[in-house]
């Protein structure tokens, strides 16, 4: 495999764009090397500018649940684009997508479209503060809710990948209102609730962490958070930017039988286009302008191309719910193969997974929080990542990111991935 054109493009990009990329993890700083510059994608495959083909386990960090260039979504966008790309005015498509979301996700009453998951989480926090007239929030170490100031305190994802401990530009006054607890630790939450009694507006959590790798909630953790919020008048925010419409048609809210006050969405909700949304209980959502005084606006919110892409994809998932069973089967097939490969070579590892999300941690200990995720062998991950990339397998370039399986992935693709993993481990051990 060669990356001559990618190398040239990366050099040009670094002169024009900070770090050469428009989102930090893409720069491969954690794993080293040159990121392939992608020219196109179809189904389960990426094609770079150098003519290399990859089996894709990033899938645009989650949205491509049906694979790249999914025909119904492509046709819908092509038809809509003839009518213009933006109006800055209400459309029927916004209503259709809102109705579709409320059909699929249990126990939410209203939804507001925005342009990204970051914007959705930022709006949810503002709503919670407006509703409770309190300022402090509780988040969890290693959970990433976008790059708004309130969330960049002990965040996961790119912040963890780049080992940034404190983010310049985040005022200390803002950081002081963000309280942090270890993921899966209700005792730590109770300590914060007691210390800051009467001051907390919201608890925000990834129901399955996807930004310190795929880390699952322990039994009772999410339910415990919900109960505490209900008892103390705190807004319970479930960040489903990754898990929404991926773990089930109704996301984690359905899978874990939650009753969140607010839910944030992104990724799949846009069918691959930039879209986010915040949804929740009517009494809180009605505070958003123009119904209420909590202000949020966006020129491109409800963009017609994004709306038709999201509506088309969600409708397909809703009408063909067998897709979720097939996704879980594909994911389990991959995990079984990787477990066999690592087991034969006595490579200590953990593969936490749920639905079509998974991660590989090279550690002997179960991973339930960010400390455990950070203790895994990053050096072995780097070697494994590059060995797999050389064999045409495109993995997230960081151990702190979840893998995503798409419906387009075939049995042959999975077999190739497992074979590549076996060859990669043999190659690493022979050095």
N, C-alpha and C positions, 0 to 999 in steps of 0.2 A: 504494500500500500504506500502510495506517495501523496504528499500534500503540498506540491509546489505552488499551485495557484492559491491555495488557502494561506500558505506562508506569506506570499506576496500581498494578498488582501489584508491579512492581519497586520502586516507592517504599515500599510497605507492607513488602515483604520486607527492604529495607535497614534498616528499624527493628527487625526481629525476628531476622534471620539475618546473620551477618558477611558484608559485601559483597553481601548480598541473594541469595546462592546457596549451595548445599551442596557445590559443587565449583568451584574458582576460575575455570577457563577459561570457564565458562558466563556469567560476568559481562560478557564482551565488552570487558574492559579494554584488551586489545592493539589491537583494531580500533576501539574506541569505539562509542557508540550504545547503544540499548536492546535487550536480548535479547528475542526473541519468547517469550512463555510458551505452551507447547504444551498443547493441550487433548486431542488424540488423534492417532493415526497408523494408517495402513493401507497395506500394500504398500510402495511406494516414496515415499509421501507423508506429510508432517507437516501438521497443521491447528492453527493457533494460536487463542488465545482471541478474537482480533479478526476471525476468519473468513478469514484468509489461508491459502493452500495453498503448500507448498514441496516440490520434489523433493529428497529427502534423500540427502546424501553423507556424513553423519556416522554414521547408523545406530546410535545409542546408543554411538558410539565403537567399533563393530565387531561386537557380538553379533548384530545383525539381518541375518545373511547371507542369509536367505530373504525378508527384508522384514518390516515391522511386522505384528503381530497375525496371524502365520502360523497358518492354521487348525488343522493337526494339534497344534501346541503349545498353542494356546488351548483346544481341546477337552480335551486331556490335563490341563491345569491345572484347568479347570472340573470335570472328573470327580473329580480328586483332592481339591479343596478341600472337597467334601462330607464327606470322611472326617476332616477337621481339617487345620489349617495347620502344626502342629508336634507332635512327640511327645517329643523329647529321649530317644529310644530307637532301637535299630537297626530298619531296615526293609529289605524286599526291594529297594526302589527304589535304595538305595545300592549294593547288590550288582550290580544290572542296569547302573547307570551305570558302575561300576568295570570290569565285564566289557566294556562297549562301548568304553571308553577304551583298554583294553589290546588289544582287537581292532584298533583303528584306528592306534594309535601304536606304531611298531616299537621293540623293544629296551627296554621298561620292564616291570618285574615287579609293582610294587605302586603304589597310589595312595591318598592321604589327602584327603578332601574338607574344604574350608574355606569361608569366606564371601566372599572377594574375592581378586583378584590380588595386592594388597598383602600380605595374610595368607599367601598361598602363597609369595611371595618371601621374606618374613620367616622362614617356617618352613624354607625351603630353606637359608637362610644358617645358621640355628641347627643344622640337621642336619649341614651341612658342618663347622661348628666342632666339633660333638660327635663327628663321625666322625674328624676329623684331629687333634683336640686343639690346634688353632691358631686364631688370632683374626682375622688380616688377610684382607681380600678385595680382589680387583681388579674394578672396574667400568669403564664407558666413558663418557667425556664426552658428554652429550646423551642417554644412555640413562636411561630412567625405569623403576624397578622398584617403584613404590608409595611411600608416604610414611613408611615406617619410617625410624628415625633413620639407620641404616647407609647408606641409599640416597640421602639428600638432600644429597649432595656432588656438585656439578657435574652435577645431574640435568637431564633434558630436560622436556618436557611443560609443565605449568603453571608450574613453577619457571623455566623458560626464558622462557615467555610473559610472566611478570610481572617478569622481569629481576631475580630474587632471587639474589644472589651467595652469601650465607651465610644459612642458615636459623636464626633464633633458636630456642633450645630444644633444639638438637642438641648434646650435650656434646662438648667438644673431644676427650675421650678416645675417644669413639665415632668421631668424624670421623677421628681419627688412624689407626684400623684400616681405613679405606676408602681404598684406593689407586686413582688414576684415570689411565687412559690414553686417548689419542685413539682414537676408533672407526676400525677398519681399519688400525691401526698396530701390527704385530707387533714392530717394533723397540723401541717404547716399552714393550711388555709384557715383552720380554726384559730391558730395563733394570730394571724393577721386580722381576722374578723374581731377578735377580742381586743387587740391592740388599737385598732382603728374603728371601734364600734361607732356606728352612726355616721361614718364618713364615706362609706364605699357605695359608689353608684352602680358598679357592674363587675361581674366576673366573666371574662372572655376566655374561651378554651377551644382548641382544636379537638374534636371528639376522638379522632385518631390523629396523632401528630404525624405530619408529613414533612416537617421541616427540620427534624433532627434525625432523619431517616424515618422509616415507618415504625412508629411506637404506639402500641395499643393501650387503651385504658384498662386498668385492672378492674375486676368486678366490683361494682359499687361506687367507683370513683365519680363517674358522670352523674349518677343518681344522687350521690352525696352532695355534689355541687348544686344540683337543681334544688334539693331539699333545703339547703342552707339559704339559697337565694329566696325561695318562697317564704321561709320563716322570718327572714330579716328584711324583706322589702328591697332586695337587691335585684337588678336586672340580669338575667341569665342569658348570655350571648354565646351561641354556638357558631363557631367559624367553620362553615361548610364550603369554603372556597375550593378545597380539594375533594372532600368527601361527598359533596352535594351531587346527586344523580349518578354517583359512581359506586357507592357501597350498596345501593338499592335504588329503586325508582324515587323513593322519598329520602334518600341519603341516610346519614347517621341518625337523623330525627326519627326515621322509620325503623332503622335497624336496631337502635338501642331503646326505642320506645320513649323518647324524650318529649318534653313539653317546654321548649325554650321560649323565652320572651321575645328574643330577636335572633334571626339566623342570617348570616352573610353568605353570599354565593359569588362564584366566579368560574373560571375555567370552562367546564362543560356547558354552563348556562349560555355561553356565547357561540358554541359550535366552532370554536377556533378563532373567533373575532373578539376584539376587546370589549368585554361586557362584565359588569358586576351587578349585584342587587342586594338590597337588605329587605328582609321580610319579617313579619312578626304580628304580635297582638295589636288589634285595632286601637286600643287605648293608648298605646305607645306610638304606633305609626301615625296616628292622627295629629301628633304634635309637629310633624314635618310641614314646612311651608309648601303650598299656601293654606293648608288646613289649619296649621298652627304656627308657632313662632320660632321653631328650631329650623334654621335656614340651611338649605342644601340646594344646589342648582348645578346644571351642566349643559353646555351648548350641544354636546353630542350625545347626551343621555337619551336612550330610546332610539338610537340611530337605526334607520330602517334596515340596513344590511345586517347589522348585529342582531336585530330582533328576528328577522326571518331565518337567519342561521340558527339561532338558539331555539326558536319555535320548532323548526323542522327537525332538529336533532332530538329535542325533548319528546316530541310527538312520536318519533320512531322508537325511542326507548320505552315510552309509555305503552305503545301498542304491541311491542314485541318484548315482553318482559322475560322471555326465555333467554335473552341476551345475557342477563346477569348470571344465570346458572352456567351458561357456556363460558363466560369470563372467569368464573371461579374455578371451573374445571381446567381451563388453560393455565391459570395461575398455579393451581395445585400440581399440575403436570410439570411445570417448570421447577417448582420448589422441590418436588420429589427427585427430579434429575440432579439438581444442584446438591441436595443433601447426599445423594449417592456419590457424586464426584468428590465432594469435600470429605466425606466419610472414608472413602477408600484411601485417601492420602493423609488421613488423620489431621485434617485442617480444622482447628476449633472454630466454630461459627455459630451464629444465630440467624434465622431468617423469619423475623416477625412478619405477619401478613394478615390481611383481611380483605375479602372481596378480591379486587384486581389491583391491590396495592401491596408492595412488599419492599423489604430492604435486606441487604446482606451485611452483617456485622461480623468481623473476624475477631471474636471474643468467646471465651468459654462461659460467660455469665449472661443470664437473661437481661434484655434491655428494656427497662421500664421508665427511664428518665434520661435527661441530658447528660448527667454524670456518667452513667453506664454507656451511653452512646459514644461519648468522648473518649472512653477508656479502650475502645476497640482499636485494633491495629490499623492505623491510617496508612502506614507504609505498605502493608500487604494489600490494602485496598487500591492504592495507587498502581502497584505492579499489576494487579488483577485487571484494573480498568484499562490500562494501556495494552495489555496482552489481548484483552477482548476486543478493543477497538481495532487492533491490527487484523483481527479475524472477522471484522465486519459486524461487530455487536456494539451498538451505541447505548451505553449506560449513562446514568447521571454522573457528571464529573465531580462528585462529592459524596462522601459517605453520609452526609447530613441531608440527603434528598431521597425521597421515595422513588422506587421504580413504578411504572404504570404499564399494565398489560392492556392491549387493545383487542377488540373483537376480530380485527383483520389478521391477527397472528395465527398462522397455521400450525398443524402438528409438525410439519417439516421444519418450520422456522424454530419451533421450540427444541426439536431434536438437534438442529444446527447449533443452537445456543448452548445446549448441554455439552455437545461435543467440543465446542470452542472453550467452554469452561474447563473441561478435562485437560485439553491441550495447554491451556493457559497455566493451570496449576502445575502441570508437569514441567513446563518451561520455567516457571518461577523456582521450583524446587531444584532444578538442575543447574542453577546459576552458582 
